[in-house]
Amino acid sequence: MAQRYARRNRGPDNKRGVTLSGQIFERYQKQLLFRPIGSKGQQCLNKSRIGILGVGALGSNLASICARSGIGKIVLVDSDRVELSNLQRQMLFDEADIGCSKAICAADKLSRINSEITIEAFCERLDARNFRDLFGGCDLLLDGTDSFVSRFMLNQQAIESGMPWIHSAVTAASGQSLFIMPRKTACLRCLIPDTDEPADFPTVHNSGIIAPIVTIIASISAATALRYLVEKHIDYNLKYYDAWEHRFSSFAVSRNDSCPHCRSFKQEQK
């Protein structure tokens, strides 16, 4: 049976206007000094709602950054449990968490990191039937999954619901990050055609992984998320980083007219 957890703390309701109280100001004082965020941007973050699919290596790092940054509501979805082999790269967990639900364990720890925000956790698998129930009302989704099957499902559901999301992927010593705005930017299927087999791609299971690339890609995606929530900035570039060779590249990607997920939609006027 699916487990659900919700912890509503004394943080502001996402639908209401918020002001920065003394305690909130003290918590985020260094972030407030960053001019692109400032007081107005912090209020945007406090009112924002995000969903994170997968609370493993990428997802736990993304969740930690977003909670510490003051995003008002975070929804975590993951059906897996913590294993010993996870501890090498999944920074929120420790040995005492082995066997526990990743989503629920992460929610409990995040609520101790920031008691001013709302965290909901669902220990269940995401599919087309429960997508709106779990992520409905979110301003942005973050990809913390480790399989292309899950990513393609998330891609299709996000496009159908018009919900922006950020794709993140890591394996071995490299990773990538891509912001996806349905009907505006390229989607994941634009990059990886329907004819390609996900099994052909390198994965953690066949290529391994080192911990540094996880935190680097999670940080890149988290920074993209913060900028979107504060400025509604749409990033059209795919970011790629190799942590072993210290190579970084960023390049624009275009929509694919034959993409099976978004070909029915026309490019909106900018």
Secondary structure, DSSP 4 states (H G I P E B T S, - for coil): --EEEEEE-SSPPTTS-----HHHHHHTHHHHTSTTTHHHHHHHHHH-EEEEE--SHHHHHHHHHHHHHT-SEEEEE---B--GGGGGT-TT--GGGTTSBHHHHHHHHHHHH-TTSEEEEEES---TTTHHHHHTT-SEEEE--S-HHHHHHHHHHHHHHT--EEEEEEEBTEEEEEEE-TTTS--HHHHS-TTS-GGGS--HHHH-B-HHHHHHHHHHHHHHHHHHHHH-PPP-EEEEEETTTTEEEEEE----TT-TTTTTSPPPP-
